[in-house]
């Protein structure tokens, strides 16, 4: 039997153990990822978020960087996804990748805020075990906000 004086203590304990709304809103990591392309060193800002989707428990936001030689980071999406998966310990076929292009991705010193082109990429593994080509979809700001638990936008 619980004594009446213990009820306030139980209430406080329950409040402390209940996760706060938006707990996943902070990225698990926010880093600059570098890799070697065919003849160039490339880099992109990578933010990893946990999400509540059982099939794809991670969302990875990849920001193009101005000054990267060669084509856009999406040209090497499969390779970049594999590198990110190895670096952070998850299978890229179980994550949602969002490639984000802002003015800062094209002009050094430009703002990272404002309009952005958001491309969602999801991967599947083929019978050989390699990542297949991504499935692409243009994403809205609201959809990105949902994927990152309102941390972005």
CNS distance restraints for C-alpha pairs under 8 A (distance, minus, plus):
assign (resid   2 and name CA) (resid   6 and name CA) 6.50 0.50 0.50
assign (resid   2 and name CA) (resid   7 and name CA) 7.62 0.50 0.50
assign (resid   3 and name CA) (resid   7 and name CA) 7.30 0.50 0.50
assign (resid   5 and name CA) (resid   9 and name CA) 7.57 0.50 0.50
assign (resid   6 and name CA) (resid  10 and name CA) 6.17 0.50 0.50
assign (resid   7 and name CA) (resid  11 and name CA) 6.13 0.50 0.50
assign (resid   8 and name CA) (resid  12 and name CA) 6.24 0.50 0.50
assign (resid   9 and name CA) (resid  13 and name CA) 6.13 0.50 0.50
assign (resid  10 and name CA) (resid  14 and name CA) 6.04 0.50 0.50
assign (resid  11 and name CA) (resid  15 and name CA) 6.18 0.50 0.50
assign (resid  12 and name CA) (resid  16 and name CA) 6.24 0.50 0.50
assign (resid  13 and name CA) (resid  17 and name CA) 6.29 0.50 0.50
assign (resid  14 and name CA) (resid  18 and name CA) 6.16 0.50 0.50
assign (resid  19 and name CA) (resid  23 and name CA) 6.62 0.50 0.50
assign (resid  22 and name CA) (resid 149 and name CA) 6.28 0.50 0.50
assign (resid  22 and name CA) (resid 150 and name CA) 7.68 0.50 0.50
assign (resid  24 and name CA) (resid  49 and name CA) 6.99 0.50 0.50
assign (resid  24 and name CA) (resid  50 and name CA) 6.04 0.50 0.50
assign (resid  24 and name CA) (resid  51 and name CA) 7.01 0.50 0.50
assign (resid  24 and name CA) (resid 148 and name CA) 7.83 0.50 0.50
assign (resid  24 and name CA) (resid 149 and name CA) 6.56 0.50 0.50
assign (resid  25 and name CA) (resid  49 and name CA) 7.37 0.50 0.50
assign (resid  25 and name CA) (resid 148 and name CA) 6.19 0.50 0.50
assign (resid  25 and name CA) (resid 149 and name CA) 5.01 0.50 0.50
assign (resid  25 and name CA) (resid 150 and name CA) 6.37 0.50 0.50
assign (resid  25 and name CA) (resid 151 and name CA) 4.96 0.50 0.50
assign (resid  26 and name CA) (resid  49 and name CA) 7.10 0.50 0.50
assign (resid  26 and name CA) (resid 151 and name CA) 6.47 0.50 0.50
assign (resid  27 and name CA) (resid  47 and name CA) 6.02 0.50 0.50
assign (resid  27 and name CA) (resid  48 and name CA) 5.39 0.50 0.50
assign (resid  27 and name CA) (resid  49 and name CA) 4.72 0.50 0.50
assign (resid  27 and name CA) (resid  50 and name CA) 7.52 0.50 0.50
assign (resid  28 and name CA) (resid  47 and name CA) 7.37 0.50 0.50
assign (resid  28 and name CA) (resid  48 and name CA) 5.42 0.50 0.50
assign (resid  28 and name CA) (resid  49 and name CA) 5.53 0.50 0.50
assign (resid  28 and name CA) (resid  50 and name CA) 7.11 0.50 0.50
assign (resid  29 and name CA) (resid  46 and name CA) 7.69 0.50 0.50
assign (resid  29 and name CA) (resid  47 and name CA) 5.53 0.50 0.50
assign (resid  29 and name CA) (resid  48 and name CA) 5.30 0.50 0.50
assign (resid  29 and name CA) (resid  49 and name CA) 7.50 0.50 0.50
assign (resid  30 and name CA) (resid  45 and name CA) 7.26 0.50 0.50
assign (resid  30 and name CA) (resid  46 and name CA) 5.75 0.50 0.50
assign (resid  30 and name CA) (resid  47 and name CA) 4.39 0.50 0.50
assign (resid  30 and name CA) (resid  48 and name CA) 6.68 0.50 0.50
assign (resid  31 and name CA) (resid  45 and name CA) 5.81 0.50 0.50
assign (resid  31 and name CA) (resid  46 and name CA) 5.41 0.50 0.50
assign (resid  31 and name CA) (resid  47 and name CA) 6.54 0.50 0.50
assign (resid  32 and name CA) (resid  43 and name CA) 6.62 0.50 0.50
assign (resid  32 and name CA) (resid  44 and name CA) 5.71 0.50 0.50
assign (resid  32 and name CA) (resid  45 and name CA) 4.48 0.50 0.50
assign (resid  32 and name CA) (resid  46 and name CA) 6.02 0.50 0.50
assign (resid  33 and name CA) (resid  43 and name CA) 5.43 0.50 0.50
assign (resid  33 and name CA) (resid  44 and name CA) 5.42 0.50 0.50
assign (resid  33 and name CA) (resid  45 and name CA) 6.10 0.50 0.50
assign (resid  33 and name CA) (resid  46 and name CA) 6.42 0.50 0.50
assign (resid  34 and name CA) (resid  41 and name CA) 7.02 0.50 0.50
assign (resid  34 and name CA) (resid  42 and name CA) 5.59 0.50 0.50
assign (resid  34 and name CA) (resid  43 and name CA) 4.24 0.50 0.50
assign (resid  34 and name CA) (resid  44 and name CA) 6.67 0.50 0.50
assign (resid  35 and name CA) (resid  41 and name CA) 5.92 0.50 0.50
assign (resid  35 and name CA) (resid  42 and name CA) 5.42 0.50 0.50
assign (resid  35 and name CA) (resid  43 and name CA) 6.38 0.50 0.50
assign (resid  36 and name CA) (resid  40 and name CA) 5.95 0.50 0.50
assign (resid  36 and name CA) (resid  41 and name CA) 4.56 0.50 0.50
assign (resid  36 and name CA) (resid  42 and name CA) 6.04 0.50 0.50
assign (resid  37 and name CA) (resid  41 and name CA) 5.88 0.50 0.50
assign (resid  37 and name CA) (resid  42 and name CA) 6.48 0.50 0.50
assign (resid  40 and name CA) (resid  69 and name CA) 6.48 0.50 0.50
assign (resid  40 and name CA) (resid  70 and name CA) 7.53 0.50 0.50
assign (resid  41 and name CA) (resid  68 and name CA) 7.87 0.50 0.50
assign (resid  41 and name CA) (resid  69 and name CA) 7.71 0.50 0.50
assign (resid  42 and name CA) (resid  68 and name CA) 5.76 0.50 0.50
assign (resid  42 and name CA) (resid  69 and name CA) 7.03 0.50 0.50
assign (resid  43 and name CA) (resid  64 and name CA) 7.87 0.50 0.50
assign (resid  43 and name CA) (resid  65 and name CA) 6.74 0.50 0.50
assign (resid  43 and name CA) (resid  68 and name CA) 6.88 0.50 0.50
assign (resid  44 and name CA) (resid  62 and name CA) 6.35 0.50 0.50
assign (resid  44 and name CA) (resid  63 and name CA) 5.61 0.50 0.50
assign (resid  44 and name CA) (resid  64 and name CA) 5.41 0.50 0.50
assign (resid  44 and name CA) (resid  65 and name CA) 5.58 0.50 0.50
assign (resid  44 and name CA) (resid  73 and name CA) 7.76 0.50 0.50
assign (resid  45 and name CA) (resid  61 and name CA) 7.99 0.50 0.50
assign (resid  45 and name CA) (resid  62 and name CA) 5.70 0.50 0.50
assign (resid  45 and name CA) (resid  63 and name CA) 5.02 0.50 0.50
assign (resid  45 and name CA) (resid  64 and name CA) 6.96 0.50 0.50
assign (resid  45 and name CA) (resid  65 and name CA) 7.23 0.50 0.50
assign (resid  46 and name CA) (resid  60 and name CA) 6.79 0.50 0.50
assign (resid  46 and name CA) (resid  61 and name CA) 5.72 0.50 0.50
assign (resid  46 and name CA) (resid  62 and name CA) 4.73 0.50 0.50
assign (resid  46 and name CA) (resid  63 and name CA) 6.53 0.50 0.50
assign (resid  47 and name CA) (resid  60 and name CA) 5.68 0.50 0.50
assign (resid  47 and name CA) (resid  61 and name CA) 5.12 0.50 0.50
assign (resid  47 and name CA) (resid  62 and name CA) 6.65 0.50 0.50
assign (resid  48 and name CA) (resid  58 and name CA) 6.85 0.50 0.50
assign (resid  48 and name CA) (resid  59 and name CA) 5.89 0.50 0.50
assign (resid  48 and name CA) (resid  60 and name CA) 4.59 0.50 0.50
assign (resid  48 and name CA) (resid  61 and name CA) 6.49 0.50 0.50
assign (resid  49 and name CA) (resid  58 and name CA) 5.67 0.50 0.50
assign (resid  49 and name CA) (resid  59 and name CA) 5.08 0.50 0.50
assign (resid  49 and name CA) (resid  60 and name CA) 6.29 0.50 0.50
assign (resid  49 and name CA) (resid 148 and name CA) 6.09 0.50 0.50
assign (resid  50 and name CA) (resid  57 and name CA) 5.81 0.50 0.50
assign (resid  50 and name CA) (resid  58 and name CA) 4.68 0.50 0.50
assign (resid  50 and name CA) (resid  59 and name CA) 6.27 0.50 0.50
assign (resid  50 and name CA) (resid 148 and name CA) 7.58 0.50 0.50
assign (resid  51 and name CA) (resid  56 and name CA) 7.67 0.50 0.50
assign (resid  51 and name CA) (resid  57 and name CA) 5.10 0.50 0.50
assign (resid  51 and name CA) (resid  58 and name CA) 5.66 0.50 0.50
assign (resid  51 and name CA) (resid  59 and name CA) 6.72 0.50 0.50
assign (resid  51 and name CA) (resid 147 and name CA) 6.55 0.50 0.50
assign (resid  51 and name CA) (resid 148 and name CA) 6.91 0.50 0.50
assign (resid  51 and name CA) (resid 149 and name CA) 7.25 0.50 0.50
assign (resid  52 and name CA) (resid  57 and name CA) 6.07 0.50 0.50
assign (resid  53 and name CA) (resid  57 and name CA) 5.15 0.50 0.50
assign (resid  55 and name CA) (resid  94 and name CA) 6.36 0.50 0.50
assign (resid  56 and name CA) (resid  94 and name CA) 4.68 0.50 0.50
assign (resid  56 and name CA) (resid  95 and name CA) 4.64 0.50 0.50
assign (resid  56 and name CA) (resid  96 and name CA) 6.30 0.50 0.50
assign (resid  57 and name CA) (resid  94 and name CA) 6.89 0.50 0.50
assign (resid  57 and name CA) (resid  95 and name CA) 6.24 0.50 0.50
assign (resid  58 and name CA) (resid  94 and name CA) 7.26 0.50 0.50
assign (resid  58 and name CA) (resid  95 and name CA) 4.82 0.50 0.50
assign (resid  58 and name CA) (resid  96 and name CA) 6.33 0.50 0.50
assign (resid  59 and name CA) (resid  95 and name CA) 5.69 0.50 0.50
assign (resid  59 and name CA) (resid  96 and name CA) 4.76 0.50 0.50
assign (resid  59 and name CA) (resid  97 and name CA) 5.84 0.50 0.50
assign (resid  59 and name CA) (resid  98 and name CA) 7.41 0.50 0.50
assign (resid  59 and name CA) (resid 147 and name CA) 6.52 0.50 0.50
assign (resid  59 and name CA) (resid 148 and name CA) 6.91 0.50 0.50
assign (resid  60 and name CA) (resid  95 and name CA) 7.13 0.50 0.50
assign (resid  60 and name CA) (resid  96 and name CA) 6.18 0.50 0.50
assign (resid  60 and name CA) (resid  97 and name CA) 4.73 0.50 0.50
assign (resid  60 and name CA) (resid  98 and name CA) 6.07 0.50 0.50
assign (resid  61 and name CA) (resid  97 and name CA) 5.97 0.50 0.50
assign (resid  61 and name CA) (resid  98 and name CA) 4.74 0.50 0.50
assign (resid  61 and name CA) (resid  99 and name CA) 6.01 0.50 0.50
assign (resid  61 and name CA) (resid 100 and name CA) 6.83 0.50 0.50
assign (resid  62 and name CA) (resid  97 and name CA) 7.27 0.50 0.50
assign (resid  62 and name CA) (resid  98 and name CA) 6.05 0.50 0.50
assign (resid  62 and name CA) (resid  99 and name CA) 4.82 0.50 0.50
assign (resid  62 and name CA) (resid 100 and name CA) 5.93 0.50 0.50
assign (resid  63 and name CA) (resid  99 and name CA) 6.06 0.50 0.50
assign (resid  63 and name CA) (resid 100 and name CA) 4.87 0.50 0.50
assign (resid  63 and name CA) (resid 101 and name CA) 6.19 0.50 0.50
assign (resid  63 and name CA) (resid 102 and name CA) 7.91 0.50 0.50
assign (resid  63 and name CA) (resid 105 and name CA) 7.16 0.50 0.50
assign (resid  64 and name CA) (resid  72 and name CA) 7.17 0.50 0.50
assign (resid  64 and name CA) (resid  73 and name CA) 6.38 0.50 0.50
assign (resid  64 and name CA) (resid  99 and name CA) 7.42 0.50 0.50
assign (resid  64 and name CA) (resid 100 and name CA) 6.53 0.50 0.50
assign (resid  64 and name CA) (resid 101 and name CA) 5.79 0.50 0.50
assign (resid  64 and name CA) (resid 102 and name CA) 7.73 0.50 0.50
assign (resid  64 and name CA) (resid 104 and name CA) 7.89 0.50 0.50
assign (resid  64 and name CA) (resid 105 and name CA) 4.81 0.50 0.50
assign (resid  64 and name CA) (resid 106 and name CA) 7.96 0.50 0.50
assign (resid  65 and name CA) (resid 104 and name CA) 6.70 0.50 0.50
assign (resid  65 and name CA) (resid 105 and name CA) 4.35 0.50 0.50
assign (resid  65 and name CA) (resid 106 and name CA) 6.99 0.50 0.50
assign (resid  66 and name CA) (resid 104 and name CA) 6.13 0.50 0.50
assign (resid  66 and name CA) (resid 105 and name CA) 4.32 0.50 0.50
assign (resid  66 and name CA) (resid 106 and name CA) 4.62 0.50 0.50
assign (resid  66 and name CA) (resid 107 and name CA) 5.42 0.50 0.50
assign (resid  66 and name CA) (resid 108 and name CA) 5.39 0.50 0.50
assign (resid  67 and name CA) (resid 105 and name CA) 7.93 0.50 0.50
assign (resid  67 and name CA) (resid 106 and name CA) 7.26 0.50 0.50
assign (resid  67 and name CA) (resid 107 and name CA) 7.52 0.50 0.50
assign (resid  67 and name CA) (resid 108 and name CA) 6.92 0.50 0.50
assign (resid  68 and name CA) (resid  72 and name CA) 7.94 0.50 0.50
assign (resid  71 and name CA) (resid  75 and name CA) 6.46 0.50 0.50
assign (resid  72 and name CA) (resid  76 and name CA) 7.92 0.50 0.50
assign (resid  73 and name CA) (resid  77 and name CA) 6.39 0.50 0.50
assign (resid  73 and name CA) (resid  80 and name CA) 7.91 0.50 0.50
assign (resid  74 and name CA) (resid  99 and name CA) 7.28 0.50 0.50
assign (resid  76 and name CA) (resid  80 and name CA) 6.03 0.50 0.50
assign (resid  77 and name CA) (resid  81 and name CA) 5.97 0.50 0.50
assign (resid  77 and name CA) (resid 134 and name CA) 7.67 0.50 0.50
assign (resid  78 and name CA) (resid  82 and name CA) 6.27 0.50 0.50
assign (resid  78 and name CA) (resid 131 and name CA) 6.67 0.50 0.50
assign (resid  78 and name CA) (resid 132 and name CA) 7.72 0.50 0.50
assign (resid  78 and name CA) (resid 133 and name CA) 6.83 0.50 0.50
assign (resid  78 and name CA) (resid 134 and name CA) 7.20 0.50 0.50
assign (resid  79 and name CA) (resid  83 and name CA) 6.24 0.50 0.50
assign (resid  80 and name CA) (resid  84 and name CA) 6.12 0.50 0.50
assign (resid  81 and name CA) (resid  85 and name CA) 6.05 0.50 0.50
assign (resid  81 and name CA) (resid  92 and name CA) 5.82 0.50 0.50
assign (resid  81 and name CA) (resid  97 and name CA) 7.86 0.50 0.50
assign (resid  82 and name CA) (resid  86 and name CA) 6.16 0.50 0.50
assign (resid  82 and name CA) (resid  91 and name CA) 7.81 0.50 0.50
assign (resid  82 and name CA) (resid  92 and name CA) 6.22 0.50 0.50
assign (resid  83 and name CA) (resid  87 and name CA) 6.06 0.50 0.50
assign (resid  84 and name CA) (resid  88 and name CA) 6.14 0.50 0.50
assign (resid  84 and name CA) (resid  92 and name CA) 7.63 0.50 0.50
assign (resid  85 and name CA) (resid  89 and name CA) 5.58 0.50 0.50
assign (resid  85 and name CA) (resid  90 and name CA) 4.89 0.50 0.50
assign (resid  85 and name CA) (resid  91 and name CA) 5.47 0.50 0.50
assign (resid  85 and name CA) (resid  92 and name CA) 5.24 0.50 0.50
assign (resid  86 and name CA) (resid  90 and name CA) 6.64 0.50 0.50
assign (resid  86 and name CA) (resid  91 and name CA) 7.67 0.50 0.50
assign (resid  90 and name CA) (resid  94 and name CA) 7.55 0.50 0.50
assign (resid  91 and name CA) (resid  95 and name CA) 7.25 0.50 0.50
assign (resid  92 and name CA) (resid  96 and name CA) 7.90 0.50 0.50
assign (resid  92 and name CA) (resid 123 and name CA) 6.88 0.50 0.50
assign (resid  93 and name CA) (resid 122 and name CA) 6.85 0.50 0.50
assign (resid  93 and name CA) (resid 123 and name CA) 4.79 0.50 0.50
assign (resid  93 and name CA) (resid 124 and name CA) 5.03 0.50 0.50
assign (resid  93 and name CA) (resid 125 and name CA) 6.47 0.50 0.50
assign (resid  93 and name CA) (resid 131 and name CA) 7.24 0.50 0.50
assign (resid  94 and name CA) (resid 123 and name CA) 7.69 0.50 0.50
assign (resid  95 and name CA) (resid 122 and name CA) 6.92 0.50 0.50
assign (resid  95 and name CA) (resid 123 and name CA) 7.88 0.50 0.50
assign (resid  96 and name CA) (resid 120 and name CA) 6.97 0.50 0.50
assign (resid  96 and name CA) (resid 121 and name CA) 6.31 0.50 0.50
assign (resid  96 and name CA) (resid 122 and name CA) 5.40 0.50 0.50
assign (resid  97 and name CA) (resid 120 and name CA) 5.67 0.50 0.50
assign (resid  97 and name CA) (resid 121 and name CA) 5.08 0.50 0.50
assign (resid  97 and name CA) (resid 122 and name CA) 6.26 0.50 0.50
assign (resid  98 and name CA) (resid 118 and name CA) 6.43 0.50 0.50
assign (resid  98 and name CA) (resid 119 and name CA) 5.48 0.50 0.50
assign (resid  98 and name CA) (resid 120 and name CA) 4.45 0.50 0.50
assign (resid  98 and name CA) (resid 121 and name CA) 6.18 0.50 0.50
assign (resid  98 and name CA) (resid 144 and name CA) 7.98 0.50 0.50
assign (resid  99 and name CA) (resid 118 and name CA) 5.84 0.50 0.50
assign (resid  99 and name CA) (resid 119 and name CA) 5.10 0.50 0.50
assign (resid  99 and name CA) (resid 120 and name CA) 6.37 0.50 0.50
assign (resid  99 and name CA) (resid 121 and name CA) 7.60 0.50 0.50
assign (resid 100 and name CA) (resid 116 and name CA) 6.56 0.50 0.50
assign (resid 100 and name CA) (resid 117 and name CA) 5.88 0.50 0.50
assign (resid 100 and name CA) (resid 118 and name CA) 4.78 0.50 0.50
assign (resid 100 and name CA) (resid 119 and name CA) 6.54 0.50 0.50
assign (resid 101 and name CA) (resid 105 and name CA) 5.86 0.50 0.50
assign (resid 101 and name CA) (resid 116 and name CA) 5.42 0.50 0.50
assign (resid 101 and name CA) (resid 117 and name CA) 5.05 0.50 0.50
assign (resid 101 and name CA) (resid 118 and name CA) 6.48 0.50 0.50
assign (resid 102 and name CA) (resid 106 and name CA) 7.38 0.50 0.50
assign (resid 102 and name CA) (resid 111 and name CA) 7.73 0.50 0.50
assign (resid 102 and name CA) (resid 112 and name CA) 5.83 0.50 0.50
assign (resid 102 and name CA) (resid 113 and name CA) 7.20 0.50 0.50
assign (resid 102 and name CA) (resid 114 and name CA) 7.47 0.50 0.50
assign (resid 102 and name CA) (resid 115 and name CA) 6.49 0.50 0.50
assign (resid 102 and name CA) (resid 116 and name CA) 4.65 0.50 0.50
assign (resid 102 and name CA) (resid 117 and name CA) 6.65 0.50 0.50
assign (resid 103 and name CA) (resid 107 and name CA) 6.23 0.50 0.50
assign (resid 103 and name CA) (resid 110 and name CA) 5.73 0.50 0.50
assign (resid 103 and name CA) (resid 111 and name CA) 6.12 0.50 0.50
assign (resid 103 and name CA) (resid 112 and name CA) 6.29 0.50 0.50
assign (resid 103 and name CA) (resid 113 and name CA) 7.98 0.50 0.50
assign (resid 103 and name CA) (resid 115 and name CA) 7.91 0.50 0.50
assign (resid 103 and name CA) (resid 116 and name CA) 7.61 0.50 0.50
assign (resid 104 and name CA) (resid 108 and name CA) 6.14 0.50 0.50
assign (resid 104 and name CA) (resid 109 and name CA) 6.51 0.50 0.50
assign (resid 104 and name CA) (resid 110 and name CA) 4.55 0.50 0.50
assign (resid 104 and name CA) (resid 111 and name CA) 5.38 0.50 0.50
assign (resid 104 and name CA) (resid 112 and name CA) 5.11 0.50 0.50
assign (resid 105 and name CA) (resid 112 and name CA) 7.95 0.50 0.50
assign (resid 106 and name CA) (resid 110 and name CA) 7.93 0.50 0.50
assign (resid 117 and name CA) (resid 138 and name CA) 7.74 0.50 0.50
assign (resid 117 and name CA) (resid 139 and name CA) 7.94 0.50 0.50
assign (resid 118 and name CA) (resid 138 and name CA) 5.91 0.50 0.50
assign (resid 118 and name CA) (resid 139 and name CA) 5.20 0.50 0.50
assign (resid 118 and name CA) (resid 140 and name CA) 6.85 0.50 0.50
assign (resid 118 and name CA) (resid 141 and name CA) 7.66 0.50 0.50
assign (resid 119 and name CA) (resid 136 and name CA) 6.62 0.50 0.50
assign (resid 119 and name CA) (resid 137 and name CA) 5.72 0.50 0.50
assign (resid 119 and name CA) (resid 138 and name CA) 4.65 0.50 0.50
assign (resid 119 and name CA) (resid 139 and name CA) 5.61 0.50 0.50
assign (resid 120 and name CA) (resid 135 and name CA) 7.94 0.50 0.50
assign (resid 120 and name CA) (resid 136 and name CA) 5.65 0.50 0.50
assign (resid 120 and name CA) (resid 137 and name CA) 5.13 0.50 0.50
assign (resid 120 and name CA) (resid 138 and name CA) 6.08 0.50 0.50
assign (resid 120 and name CA) (resid 139 and name CA) 6.03 0.50 0.50
assign (resid 121 and name CA) (resid 134 and name CA) 5.54 0.50 0.50
assign (resid 121 and name CA) (resid 135 and name CA) 5.42 0.50 0.50
assign (resid 121 and name CA) (resid 136 and name CA) 4.78 0.50 0.50
assign (resid 121 and name CA) (resid 137 and name CA) 6.66 0.50 0.50
assign (resid 122 and name CA) (resid 134 and name CA) 5.39 0.50 0.50
assign (resid 122 and name CA) (resid 135 and name CA) 5.32 0.50 0.50
assign (resid 122 and name CA) (resid 136 and name CA) 6.97 0.50 0.50
assign (resid 123 and name CA) (resid 131 and name CA) 6.38 0.50 0.50
assign (resid 123 and name CA) (resid 132 and name CA) 6.25 0.50 0.50
assign (resid 123 and name CA) (resid 133 and name CA) 6.69 0.50 0.50
assign (resid 123 and name CA) (resid 134 and name CA) 4.79 0.50 0.50
assign (resid 123 and name CA) (resid 135 and name CA) 6.43 0.50 0.50
assign (resid 124 and name CA) (resid 131 and name CA) 5.82 0.50 0.50
assign (resid 124 and name CA) (resid 132 and name CA) 5.64 0.50 0.50
assign (resid 124 and name CA) (resid 133 and name CA) 7.85 0.50 0.50
assign (resid 124 and name CA) (resid 134 and name CA) 7.46 0.50 0.50
assign (resid 125 and name CA) (resid 129 and name CA) 5.42 0.50 0.50
assign (resid 125 and name CA) (resid 130 and name CA) 5.48 0.50 0.50
assign (resid 125 and name CA) (resid 131 and name CA) 4.50 0.50 0.50
assign (resid 125 and name CA) (resid 132 and name CA) 5.61 0.50 0.50
assign (resid 126 and name CA) (resid 130 and name CA) 5.64 0.50 0.50
assign (resid 126 and name CA) (resid 131 and name CA) 6.15 0.50 0.50
assign (resid 126 and name CA) (resid 132 and name CA) 5.76 0.50 0.50
assign (resid 139 and name CA) (resid 143 and name CA) 6.24 0.50 0.50
assign (resid 139 and name CA) (resid 144 and name CA) 6.86 0.50 0.50
assign (resid 140 and name CA) (resid 144 and name CA) 6.41 0.50 0.50
assign (resid 141 and name CA) (resid 145 and name CA) 6.15 0.50 0.50
assign (resid 141 and name CA) (resid 153 and name CA) 6.55 0.50 0.50
assign (resid 142 and name CA) (resid 146 and name CA) 6.31 0.50 0.50
assign (resid 142 and name CA) (resid 153 and name CA) 7.38 0.50 0.50
assign (resid 143 and name CA) (resid 147 and name CA) 6.29 0.50 0.50
assign (resid 144 and name CA) (resid 148 and name CA) 6.18 0.50 0.50
assign (resid 144 and name CA) (resid 150 and name CA) 7.85 0.50 0.50
assign (resid 144 and name CA) (resid 152 and name CA) 6.90 0.50 0.50
assign (resid 144 and name CA) (resid 153 and name CA) 7.59 0.50 0.50
assign (resid 145 and name CA) (resid 149 and name CA) 5.87 0.50 0.50
assign (resid 145 and name CA) (resid 150 and name CA) 4.33 0.50 0.50
assign (resid 145 and name CA) (resid 151 and name CA) 6.49 0.50 0.50
assign (resid 145 and name CA) (resid 152 and name CA) 5.35 0.50 0.50
assign (resid 145 and name CA) (resid 153 and name CA) 5.59 0.50 0.50
assign (resid 146 and name CA) (resid 150 and name CA) 5.84 0.50 0.50
assign (resid 148 and name CA) (resid 152 and name CA) 6.32 0.50 0.50
